[in-house]
Structure formats: C-alpha cells, structure tokens
Amino acid sequence: MGSGKLLIAAATLASLVACAGNEVAKPTDELNAATEAMERARQANGYEFASFEMATAERKLAEARTLGNSDEDADRLRAKRLAEQVTLDARLAEAKARLAKAEVLQEEMNRSIESLRDGNGTTGGAQ
C-alpha cells in the first residue's frame, strides 16, 4: 500500500472513531418544548379551531416520545426532529385558534356597533 493510500486509510479510520464518540443525546429539551407548545395550543382551544394541526402534532409527539427512548442514534435524531415539528405544528394551531377567536370577537363587536347605530336611528351615513 502506498503512503498516500495509507494516509487516506488512517484519516478515514480516525474520522470513524471520532464519529463513534458523538452519540445523539435523548431529545429531552425538544420533547419538553413540544409538550409545552401543545399545552398552550390546547389552552387556546386548538382542537376547536385547528383540529388537523393538533391531531398531527399529537401523533408526532407520541412517535417522538417512543423514538426518544431508543438506544439507536438515528431514532433519537428522528425523535428530535419530530419534537421540533410538533412545536411548530402546535404554534400554528395556537395562532389559528387565537385568530379564529379574534375574528369571532370582531364579528360580535360589529354586530353591537350596528345595533347601537340602529337604536340611535343612524345608518352609518351623515347625521
């Protein structure tokens, strides 16, 4: 084996050894963030106003919890990515729920304003 090939083989072996020491940690922080985001979405009535996003997030969170306890690095990495997706899905559901509630409130306020105008004999035009 030539010295160039030997050097490449040694470098490859060194990088494999280095990679072996980089174990993927359990995604505890990501799972906690996802769980908290789901709770905020629930409190905002996410199931009522964003049921698809909430159901998707619930499914992903269950899978992330299972994979997060695996001994396999690939599973723990997948769990981390899923937990991050859950956080985003839950935030979207929370935002949709808050927007929907704001729209309902706006409609109620508009009806109240119209009712007041009707009661005062005005139609919104010049008085």
N, CA, C and O atoms as CSV, one atom per row, in Angstrom:
chain,resi,resn,atom,element,x,y,z
A,1,MET,N,N,0.864,-1.165,0.000
A,1,MET,CA,C,0.000,0.000,0.000
A,1,MET,C,C,0.904,1.218,0.000
A,1,MET,O,O,1.840,1.295,0.796
A,2,GLY,N,N,0.631,2.189,-0.898
A,2,GLY,CA,C,1.442,3.394,-0.978
A,2,GLY,C,C,1.186,4.297,0.213
A,2,GLY,O,O,0.187,4.154,0.917
A,3,SER,N,N,2.107,5.233,0.430
A,3,SER,CA,C,1.978,6.126,1.585
A,3,SER,C,C,0.746,7.015,1.470
A,3,SER,O,O,0.165,7.367,2.497
A,4,GLY,N,N,0.316,7.398,0.247
A,4,GLY,CA,C,-0.889,8.208,0.060
A,4,GLY,C,C,-2.135,7.448,0.471
A,4,GLY,O,O,-3.020,7.988,1.136
A,5,LYS,N,N,-2.193,6.173,0.062
A,5,LYS,CA,C,-3.354,5.353,0.418
A,5,LYS,C,C,-3.378,5.063,1.916
A,5,LYS,O,O,-4.440,5.013,2.536
A,6,LEU,N,N,-2.210,4.876,2.474
A,6,LEU,CA,C,-2.114,4.630,3.910
A,6,LEU,C,C,-2.588,5.845,4.699
A,6,LEU,O,O,-3.272,5.706,5.713
A,7,LEU,N,N,-2.227,7.022,4.237
A,7,LEU,CA,C,-2.644,8.262,4.890
A,7,LEU,C,C,-4.161,8.437,4.808
A,7,LEU,O,O,-4.797,8.836,5.783
A,8,ILE,N,N,-4.738,8.137,3.641
A,8,ILE,CA,C,-6.192,8.230,3.471
A,8,ILE,C,C,-6.892,7.219,4.375
A,8,ILE,O,O,-7.898,7.543,5.006
A,9,ALA,N,N,-6.371,6.009,4.441
A,9,ALA,CA,C,-6.963,4.987,5.299
A,9,ALA,C,C,-6.901,5.401,6.764
A,9,ALA,O,O,-7.864,5.214,7.508
A,10,ALA,N,N,-5.773,5.960,7.174
A,10,ALA,CA,C,-5.618,6.409,8.566
A,10,ALA,C,C,-6.585,7.548,8.872
A,10,ALA,O,O,-7.183,7.576,9.947
A,11,ALA,N,N,-6.746,8.491,7.939
A,11,ALA,CA,C,-7.663,9.611,8.137
A,11,ALA,C,C,-9.098,9.122,8.218
A,11,ALA,O,O,-9.879,9.606,9.038
A,12,THR,N,N,-9.447,8.164,7.370
A,12,THR,CA,C,-10.798,7.607,7.387
A,12,THR,C,C,-11.071,6.903,8.711
A,12,THR,O,O,-12.136,7.073,9.304
A,13,LEU,N,N,-10.114,6.122,9.167
A,13,LEU,CA,C,-10.260,5.422,10.439
A,13,LEU,C,C,-10.397,6.418,11.581
A,13,LEU,O,O,-11.225,6.226,12.471
A,14,ALA,N,N,-9.598,7.477,11.566
A,14,ALA,CA,C,-9.668,8.491,12.623
A,14,ALA,C,C,-11.030,9.172,12.643
A,14,ALA,O,O,-11.577,9.437,13.713
A,15,SER,N,N,-11.579,9.457,11.471
A,15,SER,CA,C,-12.886,10.119,11.429
A,15,SER,C,C,-13.986,9.177,11.889
A,15,SER,O,O,-14.941,9.620,12.527
A,16,LEU,N,N,-13.879,7.888,11.582
A,16,LEU,CA,C,-14.866,6.918,12.057
A,16,LEU,C,C,-14.834,6.799,13.578
A,16,LEU,O,O,-15.881,6.716,14.221
A,17,VAL,N,N,-13.653,6.790,14.141
A,17,VAL,CA,C,-13.512,6.718,15.595
A,17,VAL,C,C,-14.092,7.971,16.237
A,17,VAL,O,O,-14.757,7.894,17.270
A,18,ALA,N,N,-13.839,9.118,15.625
A,18,ALA,CA,C,-14.357,10.372,16.169
A,18,ALA,C,C,-15.877,10.403,16.110
A,18,ALA,O,O,-16.526,10.859,17.050
A,19,CYS,N,N,-16.448,9.921,15.011
A,19,CYS,CA,C,-17.903,9.899,14.870
A,19,CYS,C,C,-18.551,8.944,15.857
A,19,CYS,O,O,-19.655,9.195,16.339
A,20,ALA,N,N,-17.875,7.867,16.153
A,20,ALA,CA,C,-18.429,6.875,17.078
A,20,ALA,C,C,-18.624,7.464,18.463
A,20,ALA,O,O,-19.506,7.028,19.203
A,21,GLY,N,N,-17.811,8.449,18.820
A,21,GLY,CA,C,-17.931,9.070,20.133
A,21,GLY,C,C,-19.014,10.128,20.211
A,21,GLY,O,O,-19.317,10.604,21.305
A,22,ASN,N,N,-19.608,10.512,19.092
A,22,ASN,CA,C,-20.629,11.551,19.062
A,22,ASN,C,C,-22.021,10.946,19.121
A,22,ASN,O,O,-22.747,10.948,18.127
A,23,GLU,N,N,-22.385,10.440,20.258
A,23,GLU,CA,C,-23.685,9.822,20.449
A,23,GLU,C,C,-24.763,10.895,20.473
A,23,GLU,O,O,-24.572,11.963,21.054
A,24,VAL,N,N,-25.897,10.608,19.838
A,24,VAL,CA,C,-27.016,11.541,19.826
A,24,VAL,C,C,-27.727,11.446,21.174
A,24,VAL,O,O,-28.170,10.373,21.583
A,25,ALA,N,N,-27.827,12.577,21.849
A,25,ALA,CA,C,-28.461,12.618,23.168
A,25,ALA,C,C,-29.975,12.450,23.041
A,25,ALA,O,O,-30.557,12.714,21.989
A,26,LYS,N,N,-30.593,12.010,24.123
A,26,LYS,CA,C,-32.054,11.931,24.145
A,26,LYS,C,C,-32.606,13.346,23.988
A,26,LYS,O,O,-32.057,14.292,24.552
A,27,PRO,N,N,-33.675,13.491,23.233
A,27,PRO,CA,C,-34.210,14.830,22.929
A,27,PRO,C,C,-35.101,15.397,24.036
A,27,PRO,O,O,-36.228,15.820,23.779
A,28,THR,N,N,-34.599,15.402,25.242
A,28,THR,CA,C,-35.393,15.835,26.395
A,28,THR,C,C,-35.877,17.276,26.254
A,28,THR,O,O,-37.059,17.551,26.458
A,29,ASP,N,N,-34.981,18.192,25.911
A,29,ASP,CA,C,-35.366,19.603,25.787
A,29,ASP,C,C,-36.402,19.798,24.687
A,29,ASP,O,O,-37.368,20.542,24.856
A,30,GLU,N,N,-36.193,19.125,23.563
A,30,GLU,CA,C,-37.117,19.256,22.448
A,30,GLU,C,C,-38.495,18.689,22.794
A,30,GLU,O,O,-39.519,19.264,22.424
A,31,LEU,N,N,-38.515,17.561,23.502
A,31,LEU,CA,C,-39.791,16.975,23.917
A,31,LEU,C,C,-40.509,17.860,24.928
A,31,LEU,O,O,-41.731,18.001,24.881
A,32,ASN,N,N,-39.748,18.454,25.840
A,32,ASN,CA,C,-40.356,19.370,26.811
A,32,ASN,C,C,-40.944,20.591,26.110
A,32,ASN,O,O,-42.052,21.019,26.435
A,33,ALA,N,N,-40.212,21.152,25.155
A,33,ALA,CA,C,-40.702,22.319,24.411
A,33,ALA,C,C,-41.952,21.954,23.623
A,33,ALA,O,O,-42.898,22.739,23.557
A,34,ALA,N,N,-41.960,20.775,23.030
A,34,ALA,CA,C,-43.117,20.328,22.257
A,34,ALA,C,C,-44.336,20.141,23.161
A,34,ALA,O,O,-45.447,20.528,22.801
A,35,THR,N,N,-44.123,19.554,24.319
A,35,THR,CA,C,-45.214,19.337,25.265
A,35,THR,C,C,-45.794,20.670,25.737
A,35,THR,O,O,-47.012,20.822,25.833
A,36,GLU,N,N,-44.924,21.627,26.029
A,36,GLU,CA,C,-45.380,22.952,26.462
A,36,GLU,C,C,-46.138,23.655,25.344
A,36,GLU,O,O,-47.156,24.298,25.602
A,37,ALA,N,N,-45.664,23.547,24.113
A,37,ALA,CA,C,-46.354,24.166,22.976
A,37,ALA,C,C,-47.729,23.539,22.778
A,37,ALA,O,O,-48.694,24.235,22.461
A,38,MET,N,N,-47.817,22.225,22.964
A,38,MET,CA,C,-49.113,21.542,22.844
A,38,MET,C,C,-50.081,22.034,23.930
A,38,MET,O,O,-51.267,22.232,23.666
A,39,GLU,N,N,-49.579,22.224,25.120
A,39,GLU,CA,C,-50.433,22.696,26.209
A,39,GLU,C,C,-50.951,24.107,25.920
A,39,GLU,O,O,-52.123,24.395,26.162
A,40,ARG,N,N,-50.094,24.980,25.409
A,40,ARG,CA,C,-50.529,26.339,25.050
A,40,ARG,C,C,-51.587,26.282,23.943
A,40,ARG,O,O,-52.560,27.035,23.973
A,41,ALA,N,N,-51.397,25.399,22.978
A,41,ALA,CA,C,-52.367,25.259,21.888
A,41,ALA,C,C,-53.698,24.729,22.428
A,41,ALA,O,O,-54.761,25.172,21.995
A,42,ARG,N,N,-53.644,23.782,23.370
A,42,ARG,CA,C,-54.875,23.260,23.988
A,42,ARG,C,C,-55.618,24.375,24.710
A,42,ARG,O,O,-56.834,24.512,24.578
A,43,GLN,N,N,-54.870,25.175,25.479
A,43,GLN,CA,C,-55.482,26.269,26.238
A,43,GLN,C,C,-56.095,27.322,25.326
A,43,GLN,O,O,-57.037,28.011,25.717
A,44,ALA,N,N,-55.569,27.451,24.120
A,44,ALA,CA,C,-56.109,28.403,23.145
A,44,ALA,C,C,-57.254,27.795,22.335
A,44,ALA,O,O,-57.713,28.399,21.365
A,45,ASN,N,N,-57.714,26.613,22.720
A,45,ASN,CA,C,-58.782,25.884,22.011
A,45,ASN,C,C,-58.335,25.429,20.628
A,45,ASN,O,O,-59.097,25.504,19.665
A,46,GLY,N,N,-57.115,24.964,20.538
A,46,GLY,CA,C,-56.578,24.496,19.274
A,46,GLY,C,C,-57.376,23.359,18.663
A,46,GLY,O,O,-57.489,23.272,17.441
A,47,TYR,N,N,-57.931,22.486,19.495
A,47,TYR,CA,C,-58.718,21.366,18.955
A,47,TYR,C,C,-59.990,21.859,18.271
A,47,TYR,O,O,-60.475,21.237,17.326
A,48,GLU,N,N,-60.517,22.959,18.742
A,48,GLU,CA,C,-61.743,23.503,18.154
A,48,GLU,C,C,-61.468,24.220,16.833
A,48,GLU,O,O,-62.238,24.101,15.880
A,49,PHE,N,N,-60.369,24.960,16.786
A,49,PHE,CA,C,-60.116,25.821,15.635
A,49,PHE,C,C,-59.024,25.315,14.691
A,49,PHE,O,O,-58.895,25.820,13.576
A,50,ALA,N,N,-58.246,24.334,15.117
A,50,ALA,CA,C,-57.154,23.807,14.284
A,50,ALA,C,C,-56.989,22.317,14.564
A,50,ALA,O,O,-55.915,21.853,14.947
A,51,SER,N,N,-58.068,21.587,14.366
A,51,SER,CA,C,-58.072,20.167,14.744
A,51,SER,C,C,-57.062,19.350,13.939
A,51,SER,O,O,-56.447,18.431,14.479
A,52,PHE,N,N,-56.882,19.668,12.668
A,52,PHE,CA,C,-55.925,18.914,11.852
A,52,PHE,C,C,-54.512,19.076,12.404
A,52,PHE,O,O,-53.802,18.088,12.590
A,53,GLU,N,N,-54.102,20.314,12.666
A,53,GLU,CA,C,-52.763,20.570,13.188
A,53,GLU,C,C,-52.561,19.918,14.552
A,53,GLU,O,O,-51.492,19.378,14.836
A,54,MET,N,N,-53.585,19.969,15.386
A,54,MET,CA,C,-53.473,19.369,16.714
A,54,MET,C,C,-53.358,17.849,16.623
A,54,MET,O,O,-52.547,17.246,17.326
A,55,ALA,N,N,-54.157,17.233,15.768
A,55,ALA,CA,C,-54.094,15.777,15.619
A,55,ALA,C,C,-52.741,15.352,15.059
A,55,ALA,O,O,-52.166,14.356,15.497
A,56,THR,N,N,-52.238,16.108,14.095
A,56,THR,CA,C,-50.928,15.817,13.521
A,56,THR,C,C,-49.844,15.943,14.580
A,56,THR,O,O,-48.959,15.093,14.683
A,57,ALA,N,N,-49.921,16.999,15.356
A,57,ALA,CA,C,-48.925,17.222,16.401
A,57,ALA,C,C,-48.983,16.127,17.473
A,57,ALA,O,O,-47.942,15.668,17.943
A,58,GLU,N,N,-50.172,15.714,17.855
A,58,GLU,CA,C,-50.326,14.643,18.848
A,58,GLU,C,C,-49.682,13.347,18.357
A,58,GLU,O,O,-48.975,12.669,19.103
A,59,ARG,N,N,-49.937,13.016,17.090
A,59,ARG,CA,C,-49.372,11.791,16.518
A,59,ARG,C,C,-47.842,11.871,16.499
A,59,ARG,O,O,-47.160,10.920,16.881
A,60,LYS,N,N,-47.318,12.994,16.059
A,60,LYS,CA,C,-45.861,13.164,16.001
A,60,LYS,C,C,-45.248,13.138,17.398
A,60,LYS,O,O,-44.171,12.575,17.590
A,61,LEU,N,N,-45.922,13.739,18.369
A,61,LEU,CA,C,-45.394,13.758,19.728
A,61,LEU,C,C,-45.330,12.347,20.305
A,61,LEU,O,O,-44.354,11.994,20.967
A,62,ALA,N,N,-46.341,11.554,20.065
A,62,ALA,CA,C,-46.331,10.167,20.543
A,62,ALA,C,C,-45.169,9.395,19.922
A,62,ALA,O,O,-44.475,8.646,20.609
A,63,GLU,N,N,-44.967,9.583,18.626
A,63,GLU,CA,C,-43.861,8.899,17.959
A,63,GLU,C,C,-42.515,9.397,18.471
A,63,GLU,O,O,-41.591,8.609,18.671
A,64,ALA,N,N,-42.408,10.703,18.681
A,64,ALA,CA,C,-41.151,11.276,19.180
A,64,ALA,C,C,-40.815,10.741,20.566
A,64,ALA,O,O,-39.654,10.458,20.862
A,65,ARG,N,N,-41.826,10.603,21.413
A,65,ARG,CA,C,-41.588,10.074,22.764
A,65,ARG,C,C,-41.079,8.645,22.702
A,65,ARG,O,O,-40.173,8.265,23.445
A,66,THR,N,N,-41.667,7.855,21.811
A,66,THR,CA,C,-41.231,6.464,21.661
A,66,THR,C,C,-39.803,6.390,21.141
A,66,THR,O,O,-38.963,5.688,21.704
A,67,LEU,N,N,-39.534,7.121,20.062
A,67,LEU,CA,C,-38.196,7.089,19.457
A,67,LEU,C,C,-37.141,7.711,20.366
A,67,LEU,O,O,-35.974,7.322,20.321
A,68,GLY,N,N,-37.541,8.662,21.177
A,68,GLY,CA,C,-36.591,9.328,22.068
A,68,GLY,C,C,-35.996,8.410,23.111
A,68,GLY,O,O,-34.928,8.696,23.653
A,69,ASN,N,N,-36.670,7.313,23.400
A,69,ASN,CA,C,-36.170,6.350,24.386
A,69,ASN,C,C,-35.359,5.228,23.759
A,69,ASN,O,O,-34.893,4.325,24.453
A,70,SER,N,N,-35.194,5.288,22.459
A,70,SER,CA,C,-34.457,4.246,21.754
A,70,SER,C,C,-32.962,4.321,22.057
A,70,SER,O,O,-32.438,5.370,22.431
A,71,ASP,N,N,-32.304,3.204,21.888
A,71,ASP,CA,C,-30.846,3.159,22.027
A,71,ASP,C,C,-30.148,3.537,20.726
A,71,ASP,O,O,-28.929,3.709,20.705
A,72,GLU,N,N,-30.900,3.666,19.655
A,72,GLU,CA,C,-30.334,3.957,18.341
A,72,GLU,C,C,-30.226,5.470,18.124
A,72,GLU,O,O,-31.183,6.211,18.351
A,73,ASP,N,N,-29.055,5.908,17.684
A,73,ASP,CA,C,-28.837,7.331,17.412
A,73,ASP,C,C,-29.812,7.848,16.357
A,73,ASP,O,O,-30.350,8.947,16.497
A,74,ALA,N,N,-30.040,7.075,15.318
A,74,ALA,CA,C,-30.937,7.506,14.239
A,74,ALA,C,C,-32.352,7.734,14.765
A,74,ALA,O,O,-33.029,8.675,14.351
A,75,ASP,N,N,-32.792,6.876,15.672
A,75,ASP,CA,C,-34.126,7.033,16.259
A,75,ASP,C,C,-34.197,8.291,17.114
A,75,ASP,O,O,-35.171,9.040,17.042
A,76,ARG,N,N,-33.173,8.522,17.919
A,76,ARG,CA,C,-33.163,9.707,18.774
A,76,ARG,C,C,-33.084,10.989,17.938
A,76,ARG,O,O,-33.688,12.001,18.293
A,77,LEU,N,N,-32.342,10.943,16.836
A,77,LEU,CA,C,-32.273,12.095,15.942
A,77,LEU,C,C,-33.638,12.337,15.297
A,77,LEU,O,O,-34.073,13.483,15.179
A,78,ARG,N,N,-34.310,11.272,14.883
A,78,ARG,CA,C,-35.666,11.393,14.315
A,78,ARG,C,C,-36.628,11.936,15.370
A,78,ARG,O,O,-37.494,12.754,15.057
A,79,ALA,N,N,-36.482,11.491,16.605
A,79,ALA,CA,C,-37.333,11.984,17.688
A,79,ALA,C,C,-37.131,13.487,17.892
A,79,ALA,O,O,-38.091,14.229,18.100
A,80,LYS,N,N,-35.893,13.916,17.831
A,80,LYS,CA,C,-35.599,15.351,17.982
A,80,LYS,C,C,-36.282,16.144,16.880
A,80,LYS,O,O,-36.906,17.171,17.149
A,81,ARG,N,N,-36.172,15.681,15.646
A,81,ARG,CA,C,-36.786,16.383,14.507
A,81,ARG,C,C,-38.315,16.388,14.636
A,81,ARG,O,O,-38.965,17.398,14.366
A,82,LEU,N,N,-38.868,15.269,15.043
A,82,LEU,CA,C,-40.324,15.205,15.232
A,82,LEU,C,C,-40.782,16.165,16.324
A,82,LEU,O,O,-41.786,16.858,16.161
A,83,ALA,N,N,-40.054,16.208,17.431
A,83,ALA,CA,C,-40.410,17.113,18.522
A,83,ALA,C,C,-40.358,18.565,18.061
A,83,ALA,O,O,-41.202,19.373,18.450
A,84,GLU,N,N,-39.378,18.897,17.239
A,84,GLU,CA,C,-39.300,20.256,16.695
A,84,GLU,C,C,-40.501,20.537,15.791
A,84,GLU,O,O,-41.042,21.643,15.802
A,85,GLN,N,N,-40.915,19.544,15.013
A,85,GLN,CA,C,-42.091,19.697,14.157
A,85,GLN,C,C,-43.354,19.874,14.999
A,85,GLN,O,O,-44.234,20.665,14.659
A,86,VAL,N,N,-43.429,19.133,16.091
A,86,VAL,CA,C,-44.585,19.242,16.990
A,86,VAL,C,C,-44.689,20.664,17.524
A,86,VAL,O,O,-45.773,21.246,17.562
A,87,THR,N,N,-43.558,21.214,17.932
A,87,THR,CA,C,-43.560,22.579,18.456
A,87,THR,C,C,-44.106,23.545,17.413
A,87,THR,O,O,-44.920,24.412,17.731
A,88,LEU,N,N,-43.665,23.400,16.184
A,88,LEU,CA,C,-44.145,24.280,15.110
A,88,LEU,C,C,-45.616,24.042,14.795
A,88,LEU,O,O,-46.373,24.994,14.605
A,89,ASP,N,N,-46.024,22.777,14.739
A,89,ASP,CA,C,-47.434,22.458,14.480
A,89,ASP,C,C,-48.327,23.029,15.580
A,89,ASP,O,O,-49.391,23.582,15.302
A,90,ALA,N,N,-47.890,22.890,16.817
A,90,ALA,CA,C,-48.680,23.394,17.947
A,90,ALA,C,C,-48.745,24.914,17.933
A,90,ALA,O,O,-49.792,25.488,18.232
A,91,ARG,N,N,-47.666,25.559,17.597
A,91,ARG,CA,C,-47.683,27.026,17.500
A,91,ARG,C,C,-48.630,27.481,16.398
A,91,ARG,O,O,-49.349,28.467,16.560
A,92,LEU,N,N,-48.630,26.767,15.284
A,92,LEU,CA,C,-49.559,27.095,14.204
A,92,LEU,C,C,-50.996,26.916,14.670
A,92,LEU,O,O,-51.845,27.768,14.407
A,93,ALA,N,N,-51.275,25.821,15.355
A,93,ALA,CA,C,-52.623,25.575,15.864
A,93,ALA,C,C,-53.033,26.664,16.853
A,93,ALA,O,O,-54.167,27.140,16.819
A,94,GLU,N,N,-52.122,27.055,17.722
A,94,GLU,CA,C,-52.414,28.121,18.682
A,94,GLU,C,C,-52.719,29.424,17.950
A,94,GLU,O,O,-53.678,30.116,18.291
A,95,ALA,N,N,-51.916,29.760,16.957
A,95,ALA,CA,C,-52.129,31.001,16.202
A,95,ALA,C,C,-53.470,30.966,15.462
A,95,ALA,O,O,-54.199,31.957,15.448
A,96,LYS,N,N,-53.788,29.827,14.852
A,96,LYS,CA,C,-55.071,29.706,14.152
A,96,LYS,C,C,-56.233,29.861,15.128
A,96,LYS,O,O,-57.228,30.517,14.819
A,97,ALA,N,N,-56.106,29.261,16.294
A,97,ALA,CA,C,-57.174,29.340,17.290
A,97,ALA,C,C,-57.344,30.779,17.775
A,97,ALA,O,O,-58.466,31.270,17.891
A,98,ARG,N,N,-56.248,31.438,18.053
A,98,ARG,CA,C,-56.333,32.830,18.511
A,98,ARG,C,C,-56.902,33.733,17.422
A,98,ARG,O,O,-57.682,34.639,17.719
A,99,LEU,N,N,-56.528,33.503,16.175
A,99,LEU,CA,C,-57.066,34.281,15.063
A,99,LEU,C,C,-58.566,34.047,14.922
A,99,LEU,O,O,-59.333,34.994,14.746
A,100,ALA,N,N,-58.976,32.805,14.999
A,100,ALA,CA,C,-60.404,32.487,14.874
A,100,ALA,C,C,-61.202,33.151,15.990
A,100,ALA,O,O,-62.283,33.687,15.747
A,101,LYS,N,N,-60.673,33.117,17.213
A,101,LYS,CA,C,-61.373,33.763,18.330
A,101,LYS,C,C,-61.427,35.272,18.134
A,101,LYS,O,O,-62.433,35.900,18.462
A,102,ALA,N,N,-60.373,35.854,17.609
A,102,ALA,CA,C,-60.359,37.295,17.350
A,102,ALA,C,C,-61.374,37.656,16.274
A,102,ALA,O,O,-62.032,38.692,16.365
A,103,GLU,N,N,-61.506,36.811,15.261
A,103,GLU,CA,C,-62.484,37.062,14.201
A,103,GLU,C,C,-63.909,36.985,14.744
A,103,GLU,O,O,-64.766,37.782,14.364
A,104,VAL,N,N,-64.160,36.028,15.629
A,104,VAL,CA,C,-65.485,35.915,16.249
A,104,VAL,C,C,-65.763,37.158,17.083
A,104,VAL,O,O,-66.866,37.702,17.034
A,105,LEU,N,N,-64.786,37.606,17.836
A,105,LEU,CA,C,-64.946,38.808,18.662
A,105,LEU,C,C,-65.199,40.028,17.782
A,105,LEU,O,O,-66.036,40.868,18.112
A,106,GLN,N,N,-64.488,40.128,16.677
A,106,GLN,CA,C,-64.687,41.247,15.762
A,106,GLN,C,C,-66.110,41.246,15.200
A,106,GLN,O,O,-66.743,42.297,15.103
A,107,GLU,N,N,-66.605,40.077,14.834
A,107,GLU,CA,C,-67.972,39.979,14.322
A,107,GLU,C,C,-68.984,40.420,15.379
A,107,GLU,O,O,-69.942,41.129,15.075
A,108,GLU,N,N,-68.762,39.996,16.614
A,108,GLU,CA,C,-69.661,40.389,17.707
A,108,GLU,C,C,-69.630,41.897,17.917
A,108,GLU,O,O,-70.670,42.522,18.127
A,109,MET,N,N,-68.450,42.471,17.860
A,109,MET,CA,C,-68.331,43.921,18.038
A,109,MET,C,C,-69.010,44.662,16.889
A,109,MET,O,O,-69.675,45.675,17.108
A,110,ASN,N,N,-68.847,44.165,15.680
A,110,ASN,CA,C,-69.504,44.799,14.535
A,110,ASN,C,C,-71.019,44.747,14.670
A,110,ASN,O,O,-71.704,45.720,14.353
A,111,ARG,N,N,-71.548,43.615,15.138
A,111,ARG,CA,C,-73.000,43.500,15.360
A,111,ARG,C,C,-73.460,44.471,16.442
A,111,ARG,O,O,-74.514,45.095,16.319
A,112,SER,N,N,-72.668,44.593,17.496
A,112,SER,CA,C,-73.022,45.528,18.570
A,112,SER,C,C,-73.034,46.963,18.066
A,112,SER,O,O,-73.925,47.741,18.406
A,113,ILE,N,N,-72.050,47.304,17.262
A,113,ILE,CA,C,-71.989,48.659,16.697
A,113,ILE,C,C,-73.198,48.913,15.813
A,113,ILE,O,O,-73.816,49.974,15.893
A,114,GLU,N,N,-73.535,47.947,14.974
A,114,GLU,CA,C,-74.709,48.094,14.108
A,114,GLU,C,C,-75.977,48.215,14.929
A,114,GLU,O,O,-76.865,49.002,14.602
A,115,SER,N,N,-76.059,47.440,15.989
A,115,SER,CA,C,-77.230,47.501,16.851
A,115,SER,C,C,-77.348,48.872,17.501
A,115,SER,O,O,-78.443,49.427,17.596
A,116,LEU,N,N,-76.222,49.419,17.948
A,116,LEU,CA,C,-76.238,50.756,18.537
A,116,LEU,C,C,-76.639,51.798,17.507
A,116,LEU,O,O,-77.406,52.710,17.815
A,117,ARG,N,N,-76.134,51.676,16.302
A,117,ARG,CA,C,-76.489,52.619,15.243
A,117,ARG,C,C,-77.971,52.533,14.936
A,117,ARG,O,O,-78.640,53.555,14.782
A,118,ASP,N,N,-78.489,51.308,14.845
A,118,ASP,CA,C,-79.918,51.134,14.567
A,118,ASP,C,C,-80.771,51.707,15.689
A,118,ASP,O,O,-81.824,52.291,15.433
A,119,GLY,N,N,-80.332,51.547,16.907
A,119,GLY,CA,C,-81.065,52.054,18.063
A,119,GLY,C,C,-81.054,53.576,18.134
A,119,GLY,O,O,-81.975,54.172,18.692
A,120,ASN,N,N,-80.042,54.204,17.584
A,120,ASN,CA,C,-79.952,55.664,17.595
A,120,ASN,C,C,-80.542,56.270,16.334
A,120,ASN,O,O,-80.563,57.492,16.187
A,121,GLY,N,N,-81.014,55.443,15.434
A,121,GLY,CA,C,-81.615,55.950,14.216
A,121,GLY,C,C,-80.593,56.365,13.172
A,121,GLY,O,O,-80.928,57.077,12.225
A,122,THR,N,N,-79.337,55.923,13.334
A,122,THR,CA,C,-78.321,56.250,12.330
A,122,THR,C,C,-78.045,55.032,11.488
A,122,THR,O,O,-78.276,53.905,11.924
A,123,THR,N,N,-77.560,55.246,10.302
A,123,THR,CA,C,-77.253,54.142,9.396
A,123,THR,C,C,-75.785,54.102,9.017
A,123,THR,O,O,-75.385,53.315,8.160
A,124,GLY,N,N,-75.000,54.921,9.632
A,124,GLY,CA,C,-73.579,54.942,9.300
A,124,GLY,C,C,-73.244,56.046,8.334
A,124,GLY,O,O,-72.069,56.314,8.083
A,125,GLY,N,N,-74.271,56.705,7.773
A,125,GLY,CA,C,-74.040,57.808,6.852
A,125,GLY,C,C,-73.951,59.115,7.636
A,125,GLY,O,O,-73.738,59.106,8.849
A,126,ALA,N,N,-74.115,60.238,6.936
A,126,ALA,CA,C,-74.070,61.562,7.584
A,126,ALA,C,C,-75.270,61.708,8.486
A,126,ALA,O,O,-76.360,61.239,8.159
A,127,GLN,N,N,-75.079,62.357,9.621
A,127,GLN,CA,C,-76.172,62.526,10.578
A,127,GLN,C,C,-76.876,63.822,10.370
A,127,GLN,O,O,-77.825,64.131,11.090
